[in-house]
Amino acid sequence: MARQLYYSVEQVAGLLGLHVRTVRGYVRDGRLKATRVGRQYRITREDLEAFTGIPAPSPARRTRHAEVSGIVQIDAISPEATIRLTNLVMAAAQGRHREQGADRLRVETVYDEERAALKIIVLGGLDTAADLLKIINTLIEEPE
């Protein structure tokens, strides 16, 4: 038996490019068949197709996605070491981005010459960011 698909009034309004009040008016007037569930209306896929005369798209399914935003601060680093480290980190981030199925990474760096401190800002998928953080850790452990 096929599973019944239901749309909310808001979903129907979005699909048809109408205001929510317009869709509610169609429901109240009986032009669009709907079932009342509590205080809300639900419209079946078949009723939406009958109303529009065209096949209705499947409701969008949400997929879980997680990202990380992190700042790595490295103190007591020279301008020369900063340039070297920044170039290596950027190259590693670009390499990870080109890998099949890897999440895109965004990496930014800020160097405070007065404090001799480098901040590396990493934004992206959990696995890709974790791999980049391991690379950064390895690079900062190397002697200058």
Protein Blocks (a to p, Z undefined) as FASTA:
>chain_A
ZZdddddfklmmmmnopafklmmmmmmnomagcddehjbccddfklmmmmnopacddddd
dddddddddddddehiafklmmmmmmmmmmmmmmmmmpghiacddddddddfklopacdd
deddfklmmmmmmmmmmmmmpcZZ
